[in-house]
Amino acid sequence: MGTGRMTDTIAAVATAMGSGGIGIVRISGSEAIAVADRVFESGRKGKCLSQVDSHTVHYGVVKENGRILDEVLAVVMRGPHSYTGEDTVEIDCHGGMLVTKRILEAVLRAGAELAEPGEFTKRAFLNGRMDLSQAEAVMDLIQAKNDYAMKNSVRQLKGSVSERIKSLREKILYHMAYIESALDDPEHISLEGYGDLLQEVLEPVANEIERLICSADNGKIMLEGIRTVILGKPNAGKSSLMNVLVGEERAIVTDVAGTTRDVLEEQIRLGDVFLRLMDTAGIRETVDVVERIGVDRAREAANEADLILYVADGERGLDENDEQIINWMKGRKAIVLLNKADLTMKVGAEELRKKTGCPVVVVSAREETGIEELEQVVQKMFLKGDLNQEDEVLITSTRHKSLLEDSYQSIQMVLQGINHGISEDFLTIDLMEAYEKLGRIIGESVGEDLVNEIFGRFCMGK
């Protein structure tokens, strides 16, 4: 969206298309209220939206060519105190694809342009209502799949990342300005011993950036969950275990080998982490064409997984199918679940630990035991630090992590320069690089192409 596009008044459906209680058509721009007035007729005769106060709701109908399309509520919000920072009208109609579509079409014929995906939030960013990290948090919030992801997105939307980045930039900027002033006026401002002072300031800055970088692993896990595949031979208890973890009978459980033919996926909370849990067909050699497809899909899912939960049948012991799975697991993050602990075991945990080189948790899907130990092992394997701190800032964007890494390298270059006695005027080059990289996280000095790319991933109407 170029600068010319910013002068247009835009409109889009702001709710999911489909049946529902209400549908919302959002209009934003300098002519938003005038456009709305062309299709909205107030229940109070002679009262136009252009005459009403900001942040008020008005009952009426949407009409086009004398025909009533729907009874609606019109919400008027004048800029700059609106989501986009512009005059905004939201028409709340009865939910339904057809009526919402008809009202949007009427609004477009009344003079608005169809909004691009993410254009309302893009305008909020360009109008200074939020910085770029907050705008990205809007999309994270929409896509949040668990409580942790939602809470973290809300914190970022409120400015948790922005405040931390701005604080770091202020410290860097102060010392850049001091060095530049000293170089311009050496008679009155001395740089003697300044390297030591600069080092004292920058080491905590580098440590803080490093902590943010390290948080990205937790952030990714929190945002996306751990892609987890349950593997094992037929009738090892994979589906029973999945039902225990999910908390309901999601997978079919029978004594007949080969019952699971496809990959079933559920998202579950396991302690402080979330697993995107996939139950798969039992791994074995088979001539059954359909079952064979299921086995191939199980292998494909495991190839893309962050974690493999290998269910070993303690009652039956190991056979060539288990050996195949164990050989295939090598080099991957995996946990062995020694199942059927409630029965007589033919294979022990220590034997499996030596054979696989992986942590072993003894469980019973029937008696639902061993799950707490599994939680602890998963958290130890994947989490760095504690996710329970309400004020913790977690980086969830790959873009943010990359810029933080670049900034960290620049700070390290400055610290190395101080140790090697490099003059302060050269140090400011890397200081400026660190300052600018951090600035790009919150949207300073970013190009239009990047802005378009970021907001192009948003849904329509947001």
C-alpha angles and dihedrals in degrees: 000000000000126000090267090061090058090071092059123095108233135198138186142155106273097193130068113277110250141065115324147130095276140002122210127210110195122204122188135176143067092299096040095112093043091050091048091050090058092063103024124083115190123227085231105072116239094013112126125191089239088066099051130093122260119267095025132130123224133192120223145105136279111234134182123185089350093304120120111230098182147329107260148170117235118207114200121201118173121209142287088028097063136087093267097033088243134095105288135188124188117196111205110202135166110292116256136109097245101047093043091049092049092051092048090051090051091051091050091050088050091063111282126121122229109261120239119234109288093003096130091054091042089057090049088056096044091047091052097249090126137359124245096265090053091048090053088050088060090063092044089053092051091049097041111134100185143027096262093051091048094049093047091049090051090050090050091047088054089052107264093140093036094054093049093048093046091051091052092047093050091057092049093044093052093057094042088054092047093051092047091049091049092050090051094046109025093160093066104024118054127204094191109136090359093128091067091051091046091051091052089054099042099048093066089044090054090047092051092049090048091052090052091050091050090050090062091080091056089042093054091048091048094047100042105019124226112295100230129184125195110216132180143118119287115291094012088125101261096138093043089052092048090052090052092051094044092044096230140063097272096144126054112249120199139144089245113103115234097029094135106071102164140035113273116198130200134162115229137174115237109183108299096347137066124227124207089213122201124189112203141190116281113269110242141118108271140168092206104111096210094045089048090057088052091051091050090050090050090056092047091051091049091051089060097039127112091207136023120206104200111199111207119194104233093187097054098033126216126320137171091288090058090047089054092051093046092051091046093050094060114123093017132105103258142158122203115223109200099205134199095042087159090068135060106289123222095185128044133220094242092053091052092045091055093043097050104025087223134116112272124212119189109221142168114209089190095054094030095233130146096038095114091053089049089054091054094048093049093048092048090049098049113018126081111203125333126323094194098083107110093204095047115125112221122190110223100166122088088208092056092047092052093050091047090052091051091048091048091053091051091051089050089052089054092050091049089048091054091052090050093048097246113170119261095245089065092046090060090064092066092037089057090048091053091046093051095046090053089047092057090062091064094037105263115141095004122146126241091246092060092046091051091048093051096047093040087072091061123099122256113274095028 
